[in-house]
Amino acid sequence: MKPVAEADLHTYIDGALSEGARAEIEAWLASHPEDAERLRAYAEQNALLRSLFNPVLDEPVPPALLAVRPHAWRRYAVAAVIFAIGIALGWMVRGMFITPQLLPVSLARLAATAHAVYSPEVRHPVEVTAAEEEHLVRWLSRRLGTTLKAPKLSPLGYELVGGRLLSGPQGAVAHFMYQDARGQRLTLYVSRQRGEPRDTAFRFSQEDRVSVFYWVDGNFGYALSGEIRREQLLNVADVVYKQLNP
Amino acid sequence: MDRRLIIEHIPRLRRYARALVGDRYVADDLVQDTLERAWNKFYLWRPGSDLRAWLFTIMHNVFVNQARRRRYEIELAMDELPAVAVRATQGEQLELQDVDRVLRSLSAEQREVVLLVAVEQLTYEEVSGALDIPIGTVMSRLSRARERMRQLLGGQAVMPLKVVK
């Protein structure tokens, strides 16, 4: 009997042989039990490896991976330039005809950009994690010059991931991140507002894929961002507002 | 260009990355880097050719470049390696743990080949294309990897005594 090539033995278990070649190998294996045992072990390895890793296919894909887009940095760079121009224009014409009511629009945009930049982060979504929540809140409060609170959203299924300090047009910005069991993330952006203290109603803005509810309360602007449906986000925004204004 | 084309491959990319690097978060980082690169090079993909094989090629390149910088390579301490033929046959869970440990003990080169063939079920030609190595190299790595796994899993030890010849 002609010896069978090693490669053909592997091809046999990986299942890509013609009928004739199969028969030839089976004849060989019938009279070569060592090779037969070896192939049985290899076939078992295939089966074990598949049962080890196939469950990954059933896991929900992390939103961070779904959010990867072409030329992400270019989009952010373009967005940043547009903001810079907008802010510069706003500064130049302030007091001419741009009324203070227009400012919250940029609040929504800034919040949406911060959301788009940080929420897809897999390894470094926040600077300080929820494990040090007390420290986080104290730190951000000190930097914003007020007493902040990180709203508790666990009843809605969102746990605090942590937060970070950002810079905004009015200085320090507090950025809190929440996440639900599926990895869906929401961010709360809190920044000092220019001008006289005032209150506004909830406003909604759709910035690309990011939905934002924002409002001004006294000297501070709040914006809640997420890539979820408007009604769901409103529901969360409502809870956030009530917790901050008990 | 259609995002869905790439998105539908994400679960399989995650499976392969997990098998390749072991750690869940490191694996998802690898997938993320692969997707970013794939998007930025999407114009290089020839419509009609196998997108999945192309994505595996990109992941391989990212993995190799990063492994060179030691980011994805999870080194196993020597004492974690299975001693020869320590097969625990109580239950499938232990068996799976053994397989995972033995898989980690292979060189990255052998691991890639064995996973692309066994788990991703690519043909040898596709593996040769994805890893950019000759088919003879695919076969020799596959053969060595399988034999090493068999030895480490103690295939010999649990085999019935040979009575033939």
Interface residues (C-beta under 8 A of the other chain):
Chain A: E6 A7 H10 T11 D14 A16 P33 E34 E37 R38 A41 Y42 Q45 N46 L48 L49 R50 S51 L52 F53 N54 V56 L57 E59 V61 P62 A64 L65 L66 V68 R69 P70 H71 A72 V122 R123
Chain B: M1 R3 I7 I10 P11 R12 R14 R15 Y16 R18 A19 Y25 D28 D29 V31 Q32 L35 E36 W39 N40 F42 E92 E95 L96 V99 D100 L103 V114 L115 V117 A118 V119 Q121 T123 Y124 M139 L142 S143 R146 E147 M149 R150 L153 G155 M159 K162 V164
